[in-house]
Every structure is written in C-alpha cells, then in structure tokens.
Amino acid sequence: MLSKQMKSFVPNVCKHLVHNFSVQCGNKTAYPILQRSDIFRDDSKGMANKSKTSSIGLIPSHTDILVIGGGIMGTSAAYWLKEKSASKALNITVIEKDPKFTKNSTVLSVGGIRQQFSLPENIQMSLFGAEFLRTLKNRFGPDADICYTPNGYLTLVGENKAEQLLDNHRIQKELGACNIILNKTQLKERFPWLNTDDIELGCLGVEKEGWFDPWSLLNLLKKGATDLGTRFIHAELIDFICTGNESDVQKPEVNQLVEINEAIVLLPNGEKASITFDICILAAGSESKTVAQKAKIGSGEGLLSVPLPVERRKRYVYNFVSQGEPPGTNTPLTIDKTGAYFRREGLGDGFIGGMSPVASEEPETDTLEVDYNYFDDKVWPILAERIPAFNSIKVRSGWSGYYEYNTFDKNGIIGRHPYYRNFFLATGFSGHGIQQGPSVGHAIAELILHGKYRTIDLTRLNFDRIINNNPMYEVGIV
Ligand SMILES: Cc1cc2nc3c(=O)[nH]c(=O)nc-3n(C[C@H](O)[C@H](O)[C@H](O)COP(=O)(O)OP(=O)(O)OC[C@H]3O[C@@H](n4cnc5c(N)ncnc54)[C@H](O)[C@@H]3O)c2cc1C
C-alpha cells in the first residue's frame, strides 16, 4: 500500500490499492490475468550463480509501483523504495523483458566509478555511489563482494584543457572528492610507463575511485529488493493505457495533470496481461525512448510533443595483453586526452580499453557485433603512443554494449515527467550510469516517498530542462 506521504504527493492516484489477481480493465480490452506458475520464470537463473533470488510469483493485476527495466536503475529504485518506505505493504513490481540480460547495459559495462566530472550533481551522485560501495557489507552482509579495485582514475589533458581540468578539480574537491593534480614531472615520476610529451596535467583519484563488477552489484541490489518483497517479473511492456479518453490525454484542462494507470505486458508464452499501477518508473535503458512513446511522450501535443532524447550508442571494449613490460598492478583507469582509455583487468597480464567514436563514425546499433578494425585503426595507435609498452599487444577478445545516450546533453534524465502526475524517469546516463545507479534509485525513492529530494538535489536533471532547452552539459564523458 502507498504510504501517507505518497498519498499526499500523488492525490487521486491511489484508486487501485487492493486489486490482486483480478481483472480490472473497466470497459477497456480485458487482457487475461494468467495464474499458472508456468508463465513465470525465476529470472535469477539468468543472473550469476552468486546469488539465488526467488522471484517466482503471479503476475499481479495491480501494483502500487511498476518499474520498467531490471537494470541498475530500475533495480536500485525498487530496492530503495522498499528500504525507505515506512509501509512494508508497498507493492513494487519490476518487469524485465530480457532476464538473461543479453543487451542490458549494466552487465556489459566497464564498471568504473570516479568523481572526475564537471557537473556538481554527477560528482555528488558518484560520491554517494562510492559510499554505498564502501558500506556494502554492512547493508548486504559479509559475503557481499563486487570485486572492487580501488586504483582510481587518471585523466590526462594537454595544454588546451588544463584550465578546465583545474576548474573541475576545484569543484570535485569542494564536494568531497579526493583527487590530486599532477604536472608533467610528477606524472612521469609516478607512472614511468607513461609518455607525457604532449600532456600538461593529470588528475588522479586517490580515494573513492576505481572499478567493480557491475553484475555483482546488480545481483546484490536485486537480492536486497527481493528480500524486502519486490516482485521481479519476466515480461515486456508493450503499451500503456491512459486514464480518461484520448482527448483528455492530448488536451488536459489547464493545470490538470494527467494520470497513466495501466500497462499491457507481453509474457514469455506470448500472452498479454494488464497491470494497473499507481506510479510508474521508466528505467528501460537504451530502449527508454520507445517505451516513453507508448505513453505518447514525443507523439502528443504540448508537453507531450517533446520526445525522450535517449538513443542507443554502441561502445566496444577490447581485451588485450601487452607483450612489452606492462604498467603495474597499481595502474589507474587512464583516460588519454583523446578519450581513449585503458585499465587492468584482474591481476594477470590482461587489460581492457576502448574509445567512443566521433559522431560521424557512430557504428550501427542493430547488433552487438564487435568491430576489431576500430581497435586496430583508432584505439591502438593512441594507446601505443601514450604507453610505449603497448606497441606490442595481442587482442584476446572484445565485447560491446549500448550506452543509453542522451542526445540532448549526455546526462541522466531523472524525475517526474511534467505531463503525468505519476510517471517517473530514470534514464539517459550516457556511459556513467553504473556508478550513479545507487544514488539515482535513492533519489527517485525520495521523490516518490517524500515529494522532494532530500539528499542530493537533482532538480536540474529533470525532463523540464529538455522542454525549456536548458542543457546540462557534462564535459567528463568517456
Ligand atoms: C561498454 C559500456 C561501458 C560502460 N562503462 C561504464 C563505467 O565505467 N561507469 C559507469 O558509471 N557507467 C558505465 N556504463 C554505463 C552504464 O552501464 C549504464 O549507464 C547503466 O548500466 C544503465 O542502466 P539502466 O538500468 O538504465 O539500463 P540497462 O542496464 O540497459 O537496463 C534496462 C533494462 O530495461 C529492459 N527493458 C527495455 N525495454 C523494456 C520493456 N519494454 N519492457 C521490459 N523491460 C524492458 C532491458 O531489457 C534492460 O535490461 C557503460 C556502458 C557500456 C555499454
């Protein structure tokens, strides 16, 4: 059940509080509510064997909060909502269309966390994430392990970006990051394997930065959310049904917020079901725009005419071994001034690396096929120039994943959609979402449970900025 605060924040949204296992479609198409357990799968089977999270249950005809997408954003939002809610009865359902996570960005991520951003909100979210990771065992028990490697990030710049690096560093320090600036000589002393000829400065994270296993973090959050009573369901959102008739939705009365209260989902056996909800959270990663379109976002009038600017962008990650004397085990994730990066992978001789392409060279996004020529032609020459030991390397493998890329300003879009009283967004993190996952879920929970942000004010990252053409650019995109 929704808490008192939630009821006051979302008036008129709580009509369907106790509707379990019955069809509530009014005069709309009545989709069957399937009650046989064979239509449900325990989607923990698609996760690592590290944790067994039971998610078997019936598709509910109603849920208080429906979360679309079981990646880091959706799972974290579900976890925090349950963790922070005073009411144990708060009913949360997460639907995930691909429980094997074949295209999910979270599990294909490089898992880096850094405070080396330009926007205060991004720095604060990453600091929250670092604290969350530091205290993981207190929250999830002594076995909670995400293979955290605290080696920091090293961002290198030439003369033209030195001032910007110093400005960013000042904000990062003010907000609590532990980064230091190194000049050319200091860089060479500390990292003898680095070619610093055309480098002016470097920013090195000495605490709270590094990388971890995103899959393990997702599992822990999912287990936490499940233990607190969240239901995870294998289903695809295929449509929304808005309250009222079509014209109400297209042209509401002045100042009247519109509700959206019913989702149509496709089940693995091909059948469709209806789930009514009081609140919906859209966390569908790189497919968020398509899901938003089902709620007429981008295809209506007025506030609905503005699409959610989140698109797929394919990013390659290459796994290689150095045949020269490689950088040592204390090597940070190093970002070259060109944007090419590399880091160690494990304690052996392996490294991973990659680079975002220029806009004109964005690859197709139909498949996750890896283009190894891109490494040979674009990435390797840069890495070999910067780290002479990489002149001789052997590529062992590679993978690719989709950035849920915000084409408007490359930053997360968080908060309530201005048109709907009960539709929340958590998407568009453009390559820095894994570290922000704990914080974004926490922020969404605050917004829903308390009606406002209490810990980090993320108001500037809401959808309104897109409508008002007020971009929040982040220079620290990799
Ligand atoms: C190669 C790569 C490297 C990265 N490196 C880093 C890094 O070092 N640091 C960092 O902070 N971030 C990094 N990121 C970014 C980070 O992984 C993402 O920002 C983050 O994982 C996004 O999480 P999400 O939950 O929004 O999306 P996802 O993890 O993609 O989850 C969304 C889920 O929604 C589901 N879904 C979609 N449509 C529907 C529907 N209609 N019905 C039901 N379910 C649906 C999808 O199946 C998917 O599982 C990287 C990303 C990539 C691709």
The ligand as a Gaussian input file, in Angstrom:
#p B3LYP/6-31G(d) Opt

LIG

0 1
 C       30.539000      -0.659000     -22.774000
 C       29.979000       0.147000     -21.641000
 C       30.823000       0.610000     -20.640000
 C       30.308000       1.348000     -19.581000
 N       31.147000       1.743000     -18.596000
 C       30.665000       2.438000     -17.531000
 C       31.516000       2.815000     -16.468000
 O       32.728000       2.510000     -16.458000
 N       30.980000       3.513000     -15.451000
 C       29.658000       3.865000     -15.408000
 O       29.231000       4.529000     -14.459000
 N       28.824000       3.500000     -16.407000
 C       29.280000       2.803000     -17.470000
 N       28.456000       2.436000     -18.488000
 C       27.069000       2.916000     -18.468000
 C       26.193000       2.080000     -17.582000
 O       26.409000       0.716000     -17.849000
 C       24.736000       2.464000     -17.865000
 O       24.586000       3.859000     -17.730000
 C       23.784000       1.788000     -16.887000
 O       24.065000       0.420000     -16.787000
 C       22.343000       1.998000     -17.347000
 O       21.499000       1.227000     -16.540000
 P       19.943000       1.122000     -16.888000
 O       19.318000       0.370000     -15.789000
 O       19.436000       2.486000     -17.205000
 O       19.893000       0.332000     -18.269000
 P       20.029000      -1.242000     -18.533000
 O       21.065000      -1.834000     -17.676000
 O       20.186000      -1.412000     -20.008000
 O       18.632000      -1.816000     -18.069000
 C       17.446000      -1.509000     -18.756000
 C       16.629000      -2.776000     -18.843000
 O       15.329000      -2.445000     -19.353000
 C       14.867000      -3.561000     -20.073000
 N       13.782000      -3.146000     -20.963000
 C       13.867000      -2.356000     -22.052000
 N       12.652000      -2.210000     -22.623000
 C       11.779000      -2.919000     -21.860000
 C       10.391000      -3.167000     -21.954000
 N        9.660000      -2.640000     -22.938000
 N        9.814000      -3.952000     -21.021000
 C       10.554000      -4.502000     -20.017000
 N       11.888000      -4.312000     -19.900000
 C       12.493000      -3.521000     -20.807000
 C       16.088000      -4.037000     -20.835000
 O       15.967000      -5.385000     -21.229000
 C       17.205000      -3.795000     -19.809000
 O       17.541000      -4.978000     -19.103000
 C       28.928000       1.676000     -19.548000
 C       28.089000       1.216000     -20.552000
 C       28.601000       0.452000     -21.586000
 C       27.669000      -0.046000     -22.652000

